[in-house]
Amino acid sequence: MKNSYVVDNAFIEMRLDRWIRNKLGKIPQGLIEKNLRNGIIKVNKKKVKSSYKVKTNDLIEFFNFKFEKKIIQKIKFNPTNEIIKANEDLIIDNNDDFIVLNKSSGISVQGGTKSKKNLIDIFSKSKIFENSKPFSVHRLDKDTSGVFLMAKNRETAQLLTSLFRLRKVHKTYLAICHGEVVKNFGEWKNNLIRYEGKKQIKEEAKTLFKVLDKNSLCSLVEMKPITGRKHQLRKQLYAIGHPIYGDTKYRLNHSEKSINKKLMLHSYQIKFMINNRKFTYTALLPDYFKKLIKIKRLSFSNF
């Protein structure tokens, strides 16, 4: 038996293994790898690796895939009018091709196999996308706040995705981290480790950083990632012994638990160019971020 799927624009540049799990459910990485090697899963009639980045209209076929009987369908989130309005109020710019919003912490960009709040499902119901649909063109972690773009049409989605892939979109993040970062500026260059099943993979990560203010308790750090690895900034700060406040995954045993529950990582600014026109968008800091800056007696002039 053969099952076929055509990749939607919302998943442009997503890894194939992640796309499979998003589409079919929580499938073990080893099973995905095995079926790709054996040609049971093919993309455009060809064998590919799990790291393949899917493209619009890719044809993904499953030939007698044994996991088919256990398919877990993605459940769409059905937002209330209040949730739609609350997220529309976060929009920084709304033009014919894309919207830019100041994303809240705690909301995913895309839904998964469980019913949960996500931006794609919310804006699919918004009047802003009445004659189109939202296209995700880059990633922002669920617990990270700040600047986020969504395209309104296929052409813009492909263009913006290409700009991100070619590193022609320049992002600036702000973080409040534990302890006093010794160096005031420089570059972090690490080999970050991630896993595909039991397989360990090393990826080079680069970030330019500048300490905006600091004391013996904490530091306010500006970061400009050059590469775009998963959890890159969180991992790099943890690696130098200065994890981000509110990070429950990359944290030290003595990190404060009670002071806040939000991740103090904010996508502050984004810059790019289209047809020789410069675009710059800045997302104001959330109130809880500003509150911690004051509590920790740090200084930041751009409130």
N, C-alpha and C positions, 0 to 999 in steps of 0.2 A: 504494500500500500504506500502511496506517495502523497505527502502533504506539501503544499507550496504556499509561500508567503512573499509578498512584495514589500520592500522596506519603505516606510513612510518617512516624510521629511523630518518629522519630530525626532527621529533617531539617527540623523546624519552624524557620521564620525564616531558612533558608539562601537565599542569592541563587539565582535561577533558573539563571544561567549556571554557577554552581558545582555546583548539583544535577545539571545535564545532564552535566557532566564526571565527576561522581562516579558517575553511573548508566551513562553510555555510553563514557567514556574521554577521552583527551586531545584534545578537539576545539578547533580554533583559535577564538579569540574572534570574529574577523571573520565566520567561517562561522555561528556562533550568532546574531550580530546580524543578518546578512542573512536567515536563515531566520525569525527572529522578525518582522522587518519585512514579509516576504512572506507571513506567515500560515501558513508550513509547520510552525512550532511554535506551538501554542496552549495556553493554560491555561484550563480550564473554558469551552472554545469561544470564547475571546476572545484578541485580540492583546494582548500585554504586553511590557514592556521587560525587558532582561536583569537589571536591578536588582530586579525583582519578588521579594519574599520569599515563598517557598512556604509553604503552610499545610496542615494535616492534611487528607487526603482530596482535595486538589486533583487534578483530572484533567489530566494533561499528555499531549498528543497530538502525534505526529510524522506528517506527511502526505508520503509519498515523500521522506523525508529521505535525501539522498544518502550521508551518512556512515554509514548503517545497516550497510553491508557491512563496515565497519572497526571495528565495536563491540568494545571491549575490556572484558570483564566484570570487575567488581570481585572480587578473590579474598579470601575470608574468612581471617582469621588463626585458626589452630587452637591455642589455648593448652594448655600442659601443666598438670598438676595443681599443679606447683610454682609456675608463673607465676600461676595463679589464686589460690593460697594467699597468695603474696607480696603481691598487690594487695588481697586481702581484709584483710590485716594492716594496711593503710594507712587503713582506714575509721575515721573520727572519730565518725560517728553513723549508725545504721541504724534507721529507723522504718518504719511501714506505708506511707509515701508516697514517701520518697526516701532515698538514702544520701549521705553527705558523706565524701570521702576526701582525704587529703593526697597528691595526685598526684605521682609521680616525674617528674623531668626526663627527656626522651628518649623519652617514650611519647605517641603521638597519641591524641586523643579518638575519632576515627572512622577507619576504614580507607579506603584509596584504591584506585587501579587496580593497585597492586602489593601483594603480600602483605607486610604489616608489622604489628607489634604495636600494638594499639589497645584502649582501654578498653571500647568497646561489645562487641567480639567476646570479650574476656576475661570480662566480667561476664555475657554471654549464657550462658556455661557454668557460672556460679557457682550454688550452691544458694540463694544469697540471692535470685536471680531465677527460682527453680524454677517458680513459678506465674505469672510475668509476664515482662517483658523490660526491659532498661535503655533509658531515653530520655535523649538528650542535650538539655540545656536552655540551655546557654551554651557559649562557646568558651574554651579555654585553649591557648596555643601548645604545640607538642610539647616545646620545650626549657624551658618555664616550669613550675616546680613549685608545689605548694600547693593551697589549698582548691578543690575541684571537686564539683559536685552532679550527681547522676543520678536522674531520677524513676523510680518503679516502675509508674506507671500513666498512662494518657492524660490524665486530668483534672488530675493534679498537673503533668504535663509542660506542659500548656497554661497552667496558672496561673503556674508559675515562669517560663516563657518570656515571658508578659505582663509580669511584674514586672521582668524584665531589660529588656524593650523600653521600658517606661515609666520606666526609671531609678529604680526603687524598691528595687533591690538595691544596697547600698553596699559597695564593695570597697576593700581596702587592700593595696597591694603594697609590698615592700621590694626595693631594688636596691643593689648596690655598683657604683659607677661610677668611671671614671678621672678623676683631678684633683679639685681643690677647688672645689665649687660655691659661687659667691660669695654669692648671696642665700640666706638661711636658710629662707625660706618664701615662699609666694605662689601664683600661678596661671600655668601655661603655657597660652598660647592660640595655636594654630598653624593654618595651612591646610596640611594634609598632602596629599601627592600620591600617587595610585595610578594604575594603568593598566588599562584594559580593551582588550586588544589594543594598538593604537597610540594610542588615545584617552586623553588625560590628564584626570584628574578630581581636583578639589580638594575636600577635606572638612575642615570645621572640627573641631578637636580641643581639648578642655579638660581640664586636670588640676590638682588642688590638690596642692602638694608641701610637704614639710618636711624639712630636713636634720637628721638625728638626731645625726650626728657626722661629722667630716671632719678631714683633714690635708692636707699639700701633695701627697700622692700619690693620694688617693681620698676618696670621700664615701659615707656610708650614707644613702640617701634613702627617705623614706616618701612614697608617692604614692596619691592617691585620684582615679581617673579619673571625670570627669563624663560624657564621651562614650565610646563603645566602638569606636574605629577599629582597623583591623588594624595590629598592631605599634605601637600608639600610643605607649606609654611608651618603647619602644626608640628610636623615631624622634625623640621629643621630647628625650630626653637626648642623642642624637647631634647634634641640631640646635643645642644650646647648647655643644657641644664636650666633652661628658662621657659618652661611650658606656659601656654596661654591660660589665663584665668578662665575658669568654667569648662575647660577641656577635660572630659571624663575618660577619654581614651588614651591620650598622651599626657600623663600627669605624674608628678612625683608623690611619694607616700605622704610627705609632710605638707602638701599643697592645701590651702584653705578650702574647705568645703562649703562653709555656711555663708560666705560673703555674697555670693551670687550663684545663680544656676544657668546663666546665659554664657555662651561662648563669646569671649571678647575679641572676636576677629571680624573685621568690617571691610567690605570691598568699597573703598572710599572714592576712587576715581577711575575712569576709563577713557582712553583716547584712541582714536583711529581716524583714518582718512578714506573717503570715497569720492572718486572723480575730482581729486584735488581740493575737496572741501573737508576741512578739519572738524571733527566732532569731539567735544569734551563734555563729560557728564560727571557731576559730583553728587554723592549721596550723603546727606547730613547724618551725623552720628545718632544712634538711638539714645533715648533718655537714660537707659540703664548703663550705657557705655560712658556717657558724660558724667553720670553720678559716681561711677567708680573712679574716674579721673580725679574728681574733686575729693573723694574720700581718701584716695592715695596721694593727694597733694601733688599731682602732676599738672603740668601746664600744656595747654593746646589752644592756640589762638583762633583756629578756624571753626569755632562752634557756629 
